[in-house]
Amino acid sequence: LSRPSFSEQTRLPEPSKGADLPINPNAPLDDDFHETNSFVFSPLLTLPPTFGSAYVGETFSCSLCANNELSDGADRRVSSVQMTAEMQAPTQTVPLELAAADDDKDHSDLDVGESLQRIVRFDLQSEGNHVLAVSITYTETASDDENESRSRTRTFRKLYQFIAAPCLSVRTKVSEFPVQEQRNEKRSRTKPVSYALEAQLENMADGPITLERVAFSPKPSFNTTSINWDVSWPGTEKMDCPFLMPRDVTQVAFLIKQLSDGKQLKSHVETTKDGRIILGQLTIRWRTSMGDPGFLTTGTLYSISFLGVPAILVGKSNASHLASGWHSIFSVGQKVGPALAILGTVNYLYVARRKYNSKYDSRVCKSFVGAAVATMGIIPFTFIFMKPTNNALLAQTAKTTLSELEVRALVEKWAFLNLVRSGMLMIGTALGLYGAL
């Protein structure tokens, strides 16, 4: 793996008058690139002294050379040289196709001093340890004093190990836009739903990169609109592609809308077993400072608004399907929610105690106490206001006794109460942020 870089060239300071050993200031510069140009980079490339780093999304490439290092006049001859290679990735072992180097004739017999060169390329798709395994098989023919030839086949294997690290860190967030309804219009779940997809991209590599393209590939039930630098708005100039130095972060966004012909949805959305709507995938293309391309496709993105409630209410579903979909969401929240609430409350109270002992402004301590109360308040809120609805839906999950309309009404009520409960957490977060600032 070779990552060349431009060689830097710097003029020497002008020698002082009367110096015993005057030195030409252009001495360090390239012969063909001095006196007329003071640009810091020369047209020469510098190879790295060590192996360097490999990143997921880029193409691993290297040259393999099998050299015949016998001395002139040796009584042995090398023929039938064959080279094979495979990449041992964390999840699979892939045989590699070897391409002939430029101006390299395809031959298997190597004379003294000749070499067989092949180029290997492999798209890095997973993080972790990789091993390039190269096998060489050749026939060695030796002649003795009686001019008798003896041939035998020899094989040796070389292993080259490296680690593929992530080049980009992608963090996504999906939010649902509320459905706009006309006055006096009955509430309907057949209206198209719109989402906002936000993604933060962080450069995790050791060098700078330039984002060439960020696109969202939606499922057939949706279309998407980019609101990033690649869109030309009326009256504004087109923006340049983002240039990210190491650990720089940029944010992109897309509008996703469900397709509709005005009266009904064109196609039913795809959902997971736990009721989340499958939206699509994010694809990213970039180039390094030396022009090496990179490509990354994220995993499938889902809607998480209202913890998946809109997904189980879209379209026509029977009472059993609605209850089982709600139960999947309820089970996850029941396991995670209380622990997170208690942990957040303890953290807020601990910080409030530290601020109080340090004689901070009393408003700072009160803000953290308020954040703790708002966060812990979701537990009594659940038992007082949400428990009757939970019990009714749990009973429906165990045995179907209610109609579809009744179950749908219970799920919608639960979604509203869950929104209020989420608002309490947001208030706690806002109070904690106010105290921190």
N, C-alpha and C positions, 0 to 999 in steps of 0.2 A: 504494500500500500504506500503510495507516494503522494504527499501533499506539498508540492513546491510553492515557493513564495518568491516575490520579487526581491532582488538584491538591492540593498540600500547603498547609496554612494554619497559621501560627504566630502566637500572640499576642505583642505587643510587651511588653517589661518595664514594670512599673508606674513612672510618672514619680515622681521625688523631690518632696518637698514644697517649695514655693516655686520650682519650675522656671519659667524665663521663657517657655518654649514647651511647655506641657503637651500631650501627644498621647494620644489615646484608645487604650488597649492593643488594642481590638477593631478598629482601623482596617483591618488587612490581611485581616480575615475577610470571608467572603461575607455580604451583607446578611441573607439568610434563614437563616444558619447560624452565629450567634454568640451569645455571652452564655449560652445554655442548653446548649451542647455544646462541649467542648474537644477533640473528636476531631481528630487531625492532618490527616485527609483531608477535603476538601470535596466536595460533590456535583457539582462541575464536572470536566470532562475536559480534559486538556492534550494537544494534538497534538504529535508529535515535530518538531523543527526540521529533521531530515534524513530521508532515505528510510527508514532503518532496515534491519533484517535480515530475510531470509526463510529458513525452515527446511524441510527435507525432512519430509514427513508432514503439513504444515499446508496450508491452502487459501489461495492467493494471491487477493486480492480488491481491486478498486479501481473507482473511478468515472471514466468517460470523458465529457467534456463538449465538444461542438462549439458554439461561441458565434458568433452573428452580431454582429460588431463594427462594422458600417457605421454611419455617423453619420446622424442624422435629416436627411431631405431629400436623401439620396443618390440619384443617378440610376440606381442598380443595385438589383437584387432577387435574393435567394438562394432557391432552391427545389430540390426533389428531393434532399435531403441524405440520404446513405447512409453508414453507418459499419460497417466490418468490422475484425476483430482476429484475430490468430493468435499463438501462443506458440512461439517457437523454442527448444526444449529441447536439451540436449546430444545426445540420441539421435534426436529426431524433431521435426517441426513439426506442431503441432496447431491446426486452426481452432477458434476459441472462439465459444460461443453468448453473445450479448449480451442481457441482461435489461433491461427498462424500469425506470427508477427509480420510486419511489413518487410518485403524483400527477402522473406525466409522461405526457401524452397522446401517442399514437403518431402523429406527424405528420412530414412531410418538408419542409414549407415553413416557413422561419424568418423572422419579422419582425425588425426592428431591436431588438437587446437580448435576443432569445430565445435559448435554447440547447436542444440535443438531448442528453439524458443517458442513458447506458447503464451497466450494472454488469456487470463481467466477473469470473468466478471460474475458478480453475484449481488442481487438486490437484498439489502439487509431489511428484514421485516419484523424482527423481534429483538428485544433487549437481551443482554446476557453474554455468556461465554460462547465464543465460536472457535472452531478448530478447522483450519485448512489442511487436509491430508493429501499429500502428493506421493504417488507411487511411480517408480521408474523400473522398467523391465528391459533388459538387454541381453544380447548373446556375446559372450567373450570367447574368442578363438585364439588359442595359443599354439605356437609351433616349437617343437623340441629340436635337438641337434640332428635328428634323422629326418627333419623336414616333414614330420607327421603332425597333422593338425588335430587338436582336441577342442571340442566346443562344449560349453555348458551355459545354462541360463542363470542369470543372477537378477535378484530383485532387492531393492531397498526402498524404505519409506521415510518421508520427512513430515513432521507435524509443525504447523505454525499457529500459535494461539493468540487471540486478541479478544477484546471485549467491545461489544456494540452498545453504546450509550445513547440515550434519547437526545435528539437535537432540538426538538420543540416540546414544550410542555403545554398541553391544551386543557383549559378549564372552561366548561360550558354551563349555561344556565338557560332554562326554558320557562317563559312566563306566558300565561294565557290572557288575551284581551277579552274583556267582557262582551257578551253578545248584545248588540244594539236592538232593542225592541220598540216597536211603535206603541203609542199610547192606546189603551183599551185593547191591546193585542194579547191573546192568551200566550202564556209561556210555552215555548216549543223547543225541544232538543234536536230538531232537525235543521236548525239554522247552522250555517257554516261557522266554524270556529277558527280564530286567528291566533297565532303564537308569535312571540318575539324570541329569537335565539341570539344570545350573547355568548361570545367566546373570547377568552383571554389567551393570547399566544405569548409564551416566554421563551427567549433564546437560551437554551441550556448548553450550547456549544462553546468551545474555547475562542472562536473567532466570530466576526460579524457575518450576518446573512441578510439577504434582501428577499422579501416576500413578493413573489411574482403573481400568485393567484390564490385566492381563498374562495371556494364555492361550496354551496350546499346542494346536495343531490336529494330531492324529496322523494317520498313514496308517490305512487300514482294518484293517491287521493288528495295530494296537496300541490300547490305551486309556491314558488319562493321569489322574493325580491331582495336584491343586495342593496345595502345602504352604506357601502364602504368606498374606498378610494377609487375603485374601478368604475364608478358611476359618474357620469357627467351631468351636473345639474345646470339648468338654464341660468346664464349670467355668471357662472363661476368657471374657473380654470380647472382642468383635470389635475388631480393630485398625483404626486409621484408615489411609487411603490414604497412601502415602509422599509426602512433600513434599521436593523436591530443589532446593536452591540451586545456582547455577552451579558446576560441577565436583564436585558431590556424587555419590556412588556408592551404589547399593543392589543387593542380590543377591536373586534369586528362584530357585526350584527346583521341579522337577516329577518325579514318579515315572511312568515309562513301562513298561508291561508288555505282552508279546505275548499275544494272545488264544489261549485253548485251551479245549477242552471236557473236559479231564482225561486224555484218551488220546492225542490228536493235535492238532496245530496247526490252527486253523480255516482259515487261508489262508496262502499262501506269501508271505513278505516280499519287498518290492521292493528290489533291490540295483543298485548302479552297476557299470560295467564293471570297476572296480578292486576290487570285492568289498565295498564299504561298504553297510551297511543304511540305507535311507531311512526316517527316523523321522517327520518332519513339519515344521511351520513354527511360529514364535513370532510372535504378534500382540500389539501394545502400543498402548494408548490413553492419552492424557494431555490436560491442559488447562493453559494458561498462567495467570498471575496475573490476567489480565483475562477469563478464561473462553474463550479461543480454543481449539478442539479440535485435536488432532493424532492421527494414526494411522500406524502403521508395521508392516510385515510383513517378517520376515527371510527370507533365502534358505532353501532346504531344508537341514535339519540331518541329519547322518549319525552313525552309530556309529563310533568310532575305537578301541574297546577291542581290545587285542592287535593293533593295526594292521590291523584288518579281518578277522582270521582267523575269528572266529565266523561271519561272513557267508557265507564260502565253504563252511563245514561244515554249515550249516543245511539240512535237507531232503535229498533224494536227488539226488546229482550223480555223473556219471561221472568216471573218472580224468582224462580230458583237461581237463574243466572245473575240477576241483580244482587241477590243476597250473598251468593258465593263470591262475587267480585268485591263487594263491600267487606266481606270477612277477610279476604286476603290483605286488604289495606289496613283493616283494623288490627290484624295480628301483628303486622310489622310495627305499627305505632304503639301497640301495647307493650312490646318488648323494649323498644328504644326510647319512647317518650319520657317515661318517669325517670329513668336513669339520667338522661340529658338535663331534665329540669332540676333534679337534685344537685347534679354536678355544677350547673350554672349558678344555682342559688348559693352553694357553698363558696364558690369563687367570688361572687359579688360580696358576700358577707365578710370574707377574709380580707378583701381589698378595703372595704369600708372600715374594718377594725384597724388596719394598718394606717389608713389616712387619719383616723381619729386619734391614734396614739402619736402621730407626727404633727398634731395640731394644725391640720389643714383647715381650710374654710369649711364651715359646717354644711354648706350647700353641697360640697363634693361628697361628704359622707352620706348625706340624705339621698343624693342621687343614686349611689350604689345600694343603699338600703331599699329604695324604691324599686330598683332593678331586680333585687332579690325577691321582693314581695310579688312583683308582676310575674316573674318567672315561675316561682313556686305556686302562684295562684292558679295555674292551669290544672293542678291536681284536684283541689276542691271544686273548681269549675266543672271538671269532668264528672265527678261524683254527684254534684247537685243538679246540673242542667242536662248533661249528656247521657247519664246512666239509663234513664227510662227508654230513650231512643235506642241505645246500645242493646239493652235487654230485649226489646221488641225485634230487632234485627237478628240477634243471636238465636232467638226462638224460631224465627223464620228460617234460619240456616239449618237448624236441627230438624224442623218439620214444616213443610209448606202449608200454611194456614191462611195467608193473606193473598189478596189479588195483586196483579202487577201494578195497578195504580196506587194501591196502598203502600207497597214496598218502595215504589219510586218516590212517593211523598216522604217516606221515612228517610231514604237516602239523601234526598235534597235537604231535609231538615238537618240531618247530621252534617252535611257539607257546610251549611250556614253556621252551625254551632262550632264546627272545626275552624272556620274562617275567623270567628270571634276569638277562639282560643289562640290561633296563630297571631292575631293582633296583639294579644297580651304579651306574647314572646317578643314581638317587634317593639312594643313599648319598653320592655325590659332592656332590650338591646340598645334602644335610643338613650335611655337613662344611663346605662353603663358607658356608652360612648361620650355622653355629655360630661360625666364624671372624669373620664380619662383625659378629655381635652381641657 
